[in-house]
Amino acid sequence: MDQYRIDHTPDRRRRVQVRERGTRLLGHHLHNKSTAFSHEERRQFGLEGLLPPVVSTMAQQAERAYANIMRKTEPLERYIGLAALQDRNEHLFYRVLLEHLEELLPIVYTPTVGEACQKYSRIFRRARGLWITPEHRGHIDAALVNAPYDDVRLIVVTDNERILGLGDQGAGGMGIPIGKLALYTAAAGIHPALTLPVSLDVGTDNRALLDDELYIGWRHPRLRGAAYDELVDEFVQAVRRRFPKALLQWEDFKKGTAFALLERYREVLPSFNDDIQGTAAVTAAALIAGTRVSRIPLRDQRVVILGAGAAGVGIGRLIRRVLADEGVAGDDLVRAVVCLDSRGLVVDDGTIRDEYKRELALAAAMAESMGLGSGRPRDLAAVVGAVRPTALVGTSGEPDTFPENVIREMARHVARPVVLPLSNPTSQCEAKPADVLAWTNGRALVATGSPFPPVQYGERTFVIGQANNAFVFPGIGLGTMVAEARRVSDGMLAAAARALADEVRDEHLDASSLFPAIASLRRVTARVAGAVVAAARDEGLGRALPDDAIPDAIDAALWAPEYPELVPA
C-alpha cells in the first residue's frame, strides 16, 4: 500500500516522504518530476544516468508538454495525450490543464470524453481507479483495500448505463469518473491522492461491446433487480468502512436508478448525484443571473422544463426550492415550474408511470384551470402559450425540440426570455443559439449544455454561456469536504446556485452570457465552496466555522500543481 505522507517546511513548502528510488520513482505519477529533478535529488534517489543532464523548470516542461499535445489535430488524440501525461506526471498534467483550462476542458471532459468512452477498450493504456464487478460480491471490502491511497475523501462512481447522451457504454464509462475527478482537482484543488474513480461494471446490454473481441469489461448482460441492489449496497457499506470521511458522487446512472440510489443513501453517507443536483444548481444559477437583465424578480419567474428525466426533475426540484426561499408558496409555487415528458405536460391524472416525476406533476384540476385539461393539447406549444414562461429549459436529449413558433410565442410575452437548451452533445441540443437569437430579434438570453461559438446578430456579438456543471460540482464537493458535512442538503445546493450567479459579472451579462468565463473556474469554485460551507453550518450539518474563517479554511484545502520537495521515507 502506497502511503502518501505530506509535511510542511517552516516556509510552507510541501515536503513529501517517498519510498521509491530509481526507475520506480520515475514511474510514480505523483512523485515523478522527470527532467525537473535537481542534481541533488538525482544523487539522493538513484536517478543519476537515468535522465538527460539538463534540469528543466516546470514552466519549460509545461511548454513542451502543451506543444506536444496541441500538435495532434484530432480531439481524441489530444485526450489520449493528456491521459498519458496524467499517467506519468500528475503535477505537470494539472499545471498544463490549469494554464490552458478553457482550451483543454472540452478535451478532458465533454464533449471529447464521450468519444473516449465509446472507444475506451481500443484506446486503453493504463488502469486507473477501482473496477468492481459481480464477481467481487462478498469481498468488495478486499477490493477497496487495494485502492492506491488510504485517505480517500472523494469518490466518483458510475455503473456506466447512461454515459452522457450516449447510453450504455459498459466498461468505457470509467472515462467519466476519471474526467470528473480531474476537474475536481483542477477547479477545486482537491489533491489527487484524496480521490478515487470507481466503475461498478455490472455488465452491459450494448451488443456491439459484447461482440467486440477487444472489449475489456465484464462480458455479461447487465445485472439488474435484487442482485444489483445487493451489490451496490455492499459497495456503499464497504466505502463507509474503508473511507469513512469520503463524499460519494453518483454519476451517469439510469434515471430511475439514479433517483432510487440518491434517496436510499443520501442519509447513509455524504453523497450527491451531479446529473440530478449539479445540473439543477447550474441551471438555477442561470435563472438567478438572468433576473439582473430581465428585471423580473425571482419570485415572479415562470419556468417550463422539456424533459422529465434525472436532469429535468432535479432542475424542477431545486428551482422550486429557490422560489420557496423567495416566499413563493402553495399553488403559486406549483404553477411556477411545470415539466413535460415525451407524452406532454406531466399531470397527476393516473397516467404517471415513473414515480420520481410525481412531485413535479400538476394536479388534474390545476391543469384544467390553466387550459391544459384532459383532451386538450399538452405539447410544448400549448404549455408555453398557457404558462407564458420567463424561462424555457431543455433536457430532452432530442434535437430541434424548441421550434421557431414556440420561441416566438414565448418572446411575445417576455422582453428578455431565458432559453436554455441544455442537452448534450451538440447534436442533441434543443435549439441552436443563432436560431433562438434570430427568432427573438436578439432579445433572448441563451445558454447551452455544450460549448457553442459566439453568435453575430446584427451589430452585436453574443457570447453563448455554457451551463457547465464544472461551475458547481467541484465547489459542492470541496465545500462538503471542508465543512465535514454529514449530508448534502437542498439548502447547500441552493447556496451553490446563488454563489455561482453572484460570480456572473456585469461584463458577462453585457455580452448576454449567463455564466462566467471558464478561465475563472478556480475563483468561482472557491466562492461556491464557501457558500456551501456556510449553508452546511447554518443547517447544523457541518462544522461551526464563523464567516471570516471560511475563506482561510477553503484556501488551506487547495492543492496547487507545484513540485514538492521529496525526502526519503
DRENVEXMAR-181159 format. One record per residue (C-alpha): residue in one letter; x, y, z. Coordinates in steps of 0.5 Angstrom, whole numbers, padded with zeros to 4 digits, always signed. Layout:
BEGIN
aXYZ
...
//
This chain:
BEGIN
m+0000+0000+0000
d+0003+0007-0002
q+0002+0012+0004
y+0002+0019+0001
r+0006+0023+0007
i+0006+0031+0007
d+0009+0035+0012
h+0011+0043+0011
t+0017+0046+0012
p+0017+0053+0016
d+0016+0057+0010
r+0010+0053+0008
r+0013+0049+0002
r+0011+0042+0002
r+0015+0036+0003
v+0013+0029+0001
q+0016+0023+0004
v+0017+0018-0001
r+0020+0010-0001
e+0021+0010-0009
r+0028+0010-0012
g+0031+0010-0019
t+0026+0007-0024
r+0021+0006-0019
l+0021+0014-0017
l+0020+0016-0025
g+0014+0011-0026
h+0010+0014-0020
h+0005+0019-0023
l+0005+0023-0016
h+0012+0023-0015
n+0016+0024-0022
k+0019+0030-0024
s+0022+0028-0030
t+0028+0033-0032
a+0026+0037-0026
f+0029+0033-0021
s+0035+0037-0018
h+0042+0034-0019
e+0042+0033-0011
e+0035+0029-0012
r+0038+0025-0017
r+0044+0023-0013
q+0040+0022-0007
f+0034+0018-0010
g+0039+0014-0015
l+0037+0017-0021
e+0044+0019-0024
g+0045+0017-0031
l+0037+0016-0032
l+0035+0023-0034
p+0038+0028-0039
p+0043+0032-0036
v+0039+0039-0036
v+0035+0041-0030
s+0029+0044-0033
t+0024+0048-0030
m+0017+0046-0029
a+0015+0052-0034
q+0019+0049-0039
q+0016+0042-0038
a+0009+0045-0039
e+0011+0049-0045
r+0014+0043-0048
a+0008+0038-0046
y+0003+0043-0048
a+0006+0044-0055
n+0006+0036-0056
i-0001+0036-0054
m-0003+0041-0059
r+0001+0038-0065
k-0004+0033-0065
t-0010+0035-0069
e-0016+0030-0067
p-0019+0032-0060
l-0019+0024-0058
e-0011+0024-0060
r-0011+0030-0055
y-0015+0027-0050
i-0010+0021-0050
g-0004+0025-0050
l-0007+0029-0044
a-0008+0022-0041
a-0001+0019-0042
l+0001+0026-0039
q-0003+0025-0033
d-0001+0017-0032
r+0007+0019-0032
n+0007+0026-0028
e+0001+0028-0025
h+0003+0035-0023
l+0005+0037-0030
f-0001+0035-0032
y-0005+0039-0028
r+0000+0045-0029
v-0002+0045-0036
l-0009+0044-0035
l-0010+0050-0031
e-0006+0054-0035
h-0010+0052-0041
l-0017+0051-0038
e-0021+0054-0043
e-0018+0050-0049
l-0017+0044-0045
l-0023+0043-0041
p-0027+0040-0047
i-0022+0035-0048
v-0021+0032-0041
y-0029+0032-0041
t-0035+0034-0045
p-0035+0033-0051
t-0029+0029-0052
v-0029+0025-0046
g-0036+0022-0050
e-0032+0019-0056
a-0026+0017-0051
c-0032+0013-0047
q-0034+0010-0054
k-0027+0008-0056
y-0025+0006-0049
s-0023-0001-0050
r-0019+0001-0056
i-0015+0007-0053
f-0014+0003-0046
r-0007+0004-0044
r-0007+0004-0036
a-0012+0003-0031
r-0014+0008-0026
g-0018+0007-0020
l-0022+0001-0018
w-0027-0004-0022
i-0032-0007-0018
t-0036-0013-0022
p-0041-0018-0019
e-0035-0023-0018
h-0033-0019-0012
r-0039-0020-0009
g-0038-0022-0002
h-0031-0019-0002
i-0032-0012-0004
d-0028-0010+0002
a-0022-0013+0000
a-0022-0010-0007
l-0023-0003-0003
v-0016-0005+0001
n-0013-0005-0006
a-0014+0003-0007
p-0008+0006-0008
y-0009+0011-0002
d-0011+0011+0005
d-0015+0017+0006
v-0019+0018+0000
r-0024+0024+0001
l-0028+0024-0005
i-0030+0018-0010
v-0034+0019-0016
v-0038+0012-0018
t-0042+0010-0024
d-0045+0004-0027
n-0044+0006-0034
e-0051+0005-0036
r-0053+0013-0038
i-0046+0016-0040
l-0047+0023-0042
g-0053+0022-0048
l-0049+0016-0051
g-0053+0011-0047
d-0050+0004-0044
q-0042+0004-0045
g-0040-0001-0041
a-0033-0001-0038
g-0032+0005-0042
g-0036+0009-0037
m-0030+0009-0033
g-0028+0015-0037
i-0033+0020-0034
p-0031+0019-0026
i-0023+0020-0028
g-0025+0026-0032
k-0030+0029-0027
l-0024+0028-0021
a-0019+0031-0026
l-0024+0037-0026
y-0025+0037-0018
t-0017+0037-0018
a-0016+0043-0023
a-0022+0047-0021
a-0023+0046-0013
g-0015+0044-0012
i-0017+0037-0009
h-0011+0033-0008
p-0011+0027-0013
a-0009+0023-0007
l-0015+0024-0004
t-0019+0022-0010
l-0022+0015-0013
p-0025+0014-0019
v-0030+0007-0019
s-0033+0003-0024
l-0039-0001-0022
d-0038-0006-0028
v-0044-0010-0027
g-0044-0012-0035
t-0047-0008-0041
d-0053-0009-0045
n-0049-0006-0051
r-0049-0012-0056
a-0043-0008-0060
l-0039-0008-0054
l-0040-0015-0052
d-0039-0018-0059
d-0032-0014-0059
e-0026-0018-0058
l-0022-0012-0055
y-0028-0010-0050
i-0024-0010-0043
g-0031-0010-0039
w-0035-0016-0035
r-0037-0019-0041
h-0044-0021-0039
p-0051-0018-0040
r-0053-0012-0035
l-0054-0014-0027
r-0061-0012-0025
g-0066-0013-0020
a-0064-0015-0013
a-0058-0018-0014
y-0056-0011-0017
d-0058-0007-0011
e-0055-0012-0006
l-0048-0011-0010
v-0049-0003-0009
d-0051-0004-0002
e-0045-0008-0001
f-0040-0003-0004
v-0043+0003+0000
q-0042+0000+0006
a-0035-0002+0004
v-0034+0005+0003
r-0036+0007+0010
r-0032+0002+0013
r-0025+0004+0009
f-0026+0011+0007
p-0031+0014+0013
k-0029+0021+0011
a-0031+0020+0004
l-0036+0024+0000
l-0039+0020-0006
q-0042+0022-0012
w-0046+0018-0016
e-0045+0019-0024
d-0049+0017-0030
f-0054+0012-0027
k-0060+0011-0031
k-0065+0016-0029
g-0070+0011-0024
t-0064+0008-0021
a-0060+0015-0020
f-0066+0017-0016
a-0067+0011-0012
l-0060+0011-0010
l-0060+0018-0008
e-0066+0017-0004
r-0063+0011-0001
y-0056+0013+0001
r-0056+0021+0002
e-0057+0020+0009
v-0053+0014+0010
l-0046+0018+0008
p-0045+0024+0005
s-0047+0024-0003
f-0050+0027-0009
n-0052+0026-0016
d-0049+0031-0021
d-0054+0029-0026
i-0059+0031-0022
q-0057+0036-0017
g-0051+0039-0020
t-0055+0041-0027
a-0060+0043-0022
a-0055+0048-0019
v-0052+0051-0025
t-0059+0052-0028
a-0062+0055-0022
a-0056+0060-0023
a-0057+0062-0030
l-0064+0063-0028
i-0062+0068-0022
a-0057+0071-0026
g-0062+0073-0032
t-0066+0077-0027
r-0061+0082-0027
v-0062+0083-0034
s-0070+0082-0035
r-0071+0086-0028
i-0077+0080-0027
p-0076+0079-0020
l-0074+0072-0018
r-0081+0071-0014
d-0084+0072-0021
q-0081+0067-0025
r-0085+0062-0029
v-0081+0056-0032
v-0082+0051-0037
i-0078+0045-0037
l-0078+0040-0043
g-0075+0033-0041
a-0077+0030-0034
g-0071+0025-0033
a-0066+0026-0028
a-0064+0033-0030
g-0070+0036-0031
v-0073+0033-0025
g-0067+0035-0021
i-0068+0042-0024
g-0075+0043-0022
r-0074+0041-0015
l-0068+0046-0014
i-0072+0052-0017
r-0078+0051-0013
r-0073+0051-0007
v-0070+0057-0009
l-0077+0060-0011
a-0080+0058-0004
d-0074+0062-0001
e-0076+0068-0004
g-0083+0067-0001
v-0087+0063-0006
a-0092+0058-0004
g-0098+0054-0005
d-0101+0053-0012
d-0097+0059-0014
l-0090+0055-0013
v-0093+0049-0016
r-0095+0053-0022
a-0089+0057-0023
v-0085+0051-0025
v-0088+0046-0030
c-0085+0040-0033
l-0086+0036-0040
d-0084+0029-0042
s-0085+0025-0048
r-0092+0025-0047
g-0093+0032-0046
l-0095+0036-0040
v-0094+0032-0033
v-0100+0031-0030
d-0102+0027-0024
d-0108+0024-0027
g-0107+0017-0026
t-0102+0016-0032
i-0095+0017-0029
r-0091+0011-0030
d-0085+0014-0026
e-0086+0015-0019
y-0080+0021-0019
k-0084+0025-0024
r-0090+0026-0019
e-0087+0031-0015
l-0087+0036-0021
a-0094+0034-0024
l-0099+0039-0024
a-0106+0036-0020
a-0111+0035-0026
a-0116+0041-0023
m-0110+0046-0024
a-0108+0043-0031
e-0116+0044-0032
s-0115+0051-0029
m-0109+0053-0034
g-0113+0051-0040
l-0109+0045-0040
g-0114+0040-0038
s-0116+0033-0041
g-0117+0032-0048
r-0113+0039-0050
p-0107+0040-0053
r-0101+0039-0048
d-0095+0039-0052
l-0090+0045-0051
a-0093+0050-0056
a-0099+0049-0052
v-0096+0049-0045
v-0092+0056-0047
g-0098+0059-0049
a-0101+0058-0043
v-0096+0059-0038
r-0092+0065-0041
p-0086+0063-0038
t-0080+0067-0037
a-0075+0061-0038
l-0075+0055-0042
v-0070+0049-0040
g-0069+0043-0045
t-0066+0037-0042
s-0070+0032-0047
g-0064+0030-0051
e-0067+0031-0057
p-0065+0036-0062
d-0069+0042-0065
t-0075+0041-0060
f-0075+0048-0059
p-0078+0050-0065
e-0079+0057-0068
n-0086+0058-0067
v-0085+0056-0059
i-0079+0061-0058
r-0083+0067-0062
e-0089+0065-0057
m-0085+0066-0051
a-0082+0072-0053
r-0089+0075-0055
h-0090+0076-0047
v-0083+0077-0044
a-0078+0082-0046
r-0072+0078-0045
p-0073+0071-0045
v-0068+0066-0042
v-0067+0060-0046
l-0063+0054-0044
p-0062+0048-0049
l-0058+0044-0044
s-0058+0037-0048
n-0051+0034-0050
p-0048+0033-0054
t-0048+0039-0059
s-0052+0035-0064
q-0058+0034-0059
c-0059+0041-0057
e-0066+0043-0057
a-0064+0049-0061
k-0058+0053-0064
p-0057+0059-0060
a-0056+0063-0067
d-0063+0061-0069
v-0066+0063-0062
l-0063+0070-0062
a-0066+0071-0069
w-0073+0069-0067
t-0073+0074-0061
n-0069+0079-0065
g-0063+0079-0061
r-0067+0079-0054
a-0066+0072-0051
l-0061+0070-0046
v-0058+0064-0048
a-0054+0059-0045
t-0053+0052-0047
g-0050+0045-0045
s-0045+0044-0050
p-0040+0049-0052
f-0042+0054-0058
p-0038+0060-0061
p-0040+0067-0060
v-0046+0069-0065
q-0046+0075-0069
y-0053+0078-0070
g-0054+0085-0073
e-0048+0089-0070
r-0048+0085-0063
t-0043+0079-0062
f-0047+0075-0057
v-0043+0070-0052
i-0046+0064-0051
g-0045+0062-0044
q-0044+0054-0043
a-0048+0051-0037
n-0043+0047-0035
n-0043+0043-0029
a-0036+0044-0027
f-0038+0051-0025
v-0042+0048-0019
f-0040+0041-0017
p-0033+0042-0015
g-0035+0047-0010
i-0040+0043-0008
g-0035+0037-0007
l-0030+0042-0004
g-0035+0045+0001
t-0038+0039+0003
m-0031+0036+0005
v-0028+0043+0008
a-0035+0043+0012
e-0034+0036+0014
a-0042+0036+0013
r-0046+0030+0015
r-0050+0030+0008
v-0051+0034+0002
s-0058+0038+0003
d-0062+0042-0002
g-0060+0048+0002
m-0053+0047+0000
l-0055+0046-0007
a-0059+0053-0007
a-0053+0056-0004
a-0048+0054-0009
a-0053+0056-0014
r-0053+0063-0011
a-0046+0064-0011
l-0045+0062-0018
a-0050+0067-0020
d-0046+0072-0016
e-0040+0071-0020
v-0043+0073-0026
r-0040+0080-0027
d-0044+0086-0031
e-0039+0085-0037
h-0041+0078-0038
l-0049+0080-0038
d-0047+0086-0042
a-0045+0080-0047
s-0051+0076-0046
s-0047+0071-0042
l-0051+0068-0036
f-0044+0065-0034
p-0037+0067-0032
a-0031+0065-0036
i-0028+0058-0035
a-0022+0061-0034
s-0024+0064-0027
l-0026+0057-0025
r-0022+0056-0019
r-0024+0063-0016
v-0031+0061-0018
t-0030+0054-0014
a-0028+0058-0008
r-0034+0062-0008
v-0038+0057-0009
a-0035+0052-0004
g-0035+0058+0002
a-0043+0059+0001
v-0044+0051+0001
v-0039+0051+0008
a-0044+0057+0011
a-0050+0053+0009
a-0048+0047+0012
r-0046+0050+0018
d-0053+0054+0018
e-0057+0048+0018
g-0053+0044+0023
l-0050+0039+0018
g-0042+0042+0019
r-0037+0045+0023
a-0039+0051+0026
l-0034+0056+0022
p-0035+0063+0023
d-0036+0067+0016
d-0029+0070+0017
a-0026+0063+0018
i-0029+0060+0012
p-0024+0063+0006
d-0018+0061+0010
a-0021+0054+0011
i-0022+0054+0004
d-0015+0056+0002
a-0012+0051+0006
a-0015+0046+0003
l-0013+0048-0004
w-0007+0044-0007
a-0003+0047-0013
p+0001+0043-0018
e+0008+0045-0016
y+0013+0040-0015
p+0014+0039-0007
e+0021+0037-0004
l+0022+0030-0004
v+0025+0027+0002
p+0027+0019+0003
a+0021+0016+0008
//
